[in-house]
Amino acid sequence: MALYEKRIGDQTWRAFTVDGSDEDARLARLATLGDEGWRLVDPEAEASTATEGGPFDPADHDVPQVLAYLEGADAEEAARVLDAEAADNGKRRKGILSHREEILAREQAADEDLAAKLAAEQQQKE
């Protein structure tokens, strides 16, 4: 998943795309060329600036920012952020919570892949 945005006047327009889709290719081309004002948002850079001063609080961010942050979070952090969003005092936004299972499954798989790679590297060293 990629996040693109562009400014039109005082508004920011955002688009999430599926990797490899026609829309992803089109927006990637426009962002690379600088056409129409589109730019690719780096989720890791967004996450690092968003978390300065304490843990990431989804209530302080809009839906695209939260989804971008979750893109770079590990499974434990993703669960914490999603739980905060779903809590009684959370915003409970459907644009975030409707992706809960997908996000958690993706991050769990990424964590398991990393653990398997680390175990394989450790075995090679022995």
Stockholm file with secondary structure:
# STOCKHOLM 1.0

chainA/1-126         MALYEKRIGDQTWRAFTVDGSDEDARLARLATLGDEGWRLVDPEAEASTATEGGPFDPADHDVPQVLAYLEGADAEEAARVLDAEAADNGKRRKGILSHREEILAREQAADEDLAAKLAAEQQQKE
#=GR chainA/1-126 SS CEEEEEEETTEEEEEEECTTSHHHHHHHHHHHHTGGGCEEECHHHHHHHHTTTSSCCGGGSCHHHHHHHHHHSCHHHHHHHHHHHHSTTSCCCHHHHTTHHHHHHHHHHHHHHHHHHHHHHHHHHC
#=GC SS_cons         CEEEEEEETTEEEEEEECTTSHHHHHHHHHHHHTGGGCEEECHHHHHHHHTTTSSCCGGGSCHHHHHHHHHHSCHHHHHHHHHHHHSTTSCCCHHHHTTHHHHHHHHHHHHHHHHHHHHHHHHHHC
//
